[in-house]
């Protein structure tokens, strides 16, 4: 293997460019799709996707974390890397075949929207050829980002061309899952560049099952409060409520893509540092990462809450009024998701604190199911949103309690307080602005610009008054980045 260490900065830029594309394309597509398919059509797709997703989860088990970590530890030796890759992948392929058979049997039982579920089989099959974990472990993000970007652009164009009416849910489904399948298939031509074909014994495969299963438990647990919400909503309140919830959830997830991109880049790097016992360097990186996560998520949370009453009817069209209250409930959860992502990918998983990760997710899943069971029958999507918010707070709380044994969070806590103050100040001022314009677009644009100015000034002044060291370092990095961008 090439001894040259992959650049974190370069990989982060690759991921940021792709995540920006991930944000921009849904922003363009969602207003169109929400008006064409309506809440019911979106709900039908989301409900079928959530169901198929469980078969994908079983196939992937804990590979996105375990596979990533194992590849990162063995990437400097081609022989070891080849052995690890093929043994892990053959385990994945075996499970995939079982899941595909199980999914086909399940589809035969369904009567409503049968065609949608049959199309979703492409999504289930795609999990069997998904080796994203391999390239992430190698920190070869250029390969994964490049093919993702091309497929996403093509699929976006296809949606505008072929999805024309409410009856085109099946067409929309085919485009979406077809893109997922193509994404995974396009990675395979690059595999031979990094690994050789080696003989794998059954014992080589079996040894990966137990540690992978440990990381599979939190994957299933997380799905209970990320995916099961939609299944429970569909079963208890109907697909229209799923449509409201899914529309809100998708938009809220977009800004978190940037934080997730950073976590994806840093997991293999932090695993490598732990493997080399560079603990002091790990602690410093975690502190800055946590501060950066809040710097991104807090102003987005406060800013969206301040304009959401005007934004929802403008963006989604008529009939989505319920999304306003869902945004108010779900937006605060983005702050806890962003911080938990840093703690999970940069402290728990690199240090192999898998049990802590597992139990925090199990506790979150139990909490979510209880709240959903109690509130969804009465409140519908609002009940599901409340369950999600409470769950994210609990999961983050449990994880950071254990993570503090490895990282001193006092320094980033001071900076987080500064960011939260600036974000809340900006949110309150923008919310109370009374701008009388006929054009909602210009009204929103003015509020966003004013919000950015207020937040930036408040952050700079607060950082200077408090003389926070971490704030000074991060703001200095931001200034340099802006100058280079110019």
Order of alpha helices (4+ residues) and beta strands (2+ residues): alpha-alpha-alpha-alpha-alpha-alpha-alpha-alpha-alpha-alpha-alpha-alpha-alpha-alpha-alpha-alpha-alpha-alpha
